[in-house]
Amino acid sequence: MYMRFVHVTVKPAAMADLSRLYEEKVIPTLHAVPGCLYASLIQGALHADECISMTLWETPQQAAAYERRDRKSVV
């Protein structure tokens, strides 16, 4: 299993929109990608304007293939 983190800083007024986008678009898109086992958006406890997108993959190669995909076809 391979874990990938992406750090994001968000304006406080946009946090609800980001959460909604992640729930409605990003998670379903990732779950349709071969090898993606789990996706979650985690908001910082000490810094509420920071989030981490965490994904779990079957292999590092599948995560890398997702990173190389055609960005126009994704959310």
N, C-alpha and C positions, 0 to 999 in steps of 0.2 A: 504494500500500500504506500502511496505517495501523497504527502500533504503540501498544499500550495497556499500561501497567504498573499493577499494584495492589500496594502495599506492605503486608505483613502481619508482625506481631510474634507469635511463638508461644512458649509455654512449652516449654522444652527437652524435657520429658517427653512432649509432644504432637507433636513433630516427625515421628516415624515414622507416627503416625496421620494427620497432615495429608498427608504424602507419599502414603500409601496411598489416602486419599480422593480426592486430586487425580488420581492415576493411574487409579483405578477408576470414578470418577463425573464429575469435572469435565472432564477431557480428552475422554471420549466425548461428553458433553453438548455441549461447545463445538464439536466437530467436526461435529455434526449441525446447527449453527446456520448459516444461509446467510451466506456472506461470511467466516466464520472459517477462516483458512488454517493456523494453528498456535497451540498453547498449550503453555506450559511453566512449571514451578515451579522457581525458582532460589533456592537457599539461600545466604545470605551467607557469604563466606569469613572475614571478620574478626568478624562478629557472627552466630554460628550460630543465634541465636533470631530472625533476620530472614529473610524470604523476599520474593521478588517473583514475582507471577504475570504472565507476559508473554504477550500474545496479538497475533497479526498478523491484520489484516483487509483485505479487498479495498478497502473504502472507509470513511471516517469515519462515514458515514451508517449502515452496517451495524453498526458497533460501538455507535453511539448507540442504534439500534433494540434491540440486545441489552440495553443498560443499562436501557431503558424497559420491558422485558418484564414479564409477570406473575411476580413473584418466587415465588409458590406453586408454579409449574410447573417450577421449576429445582431442581437438587440440594438 
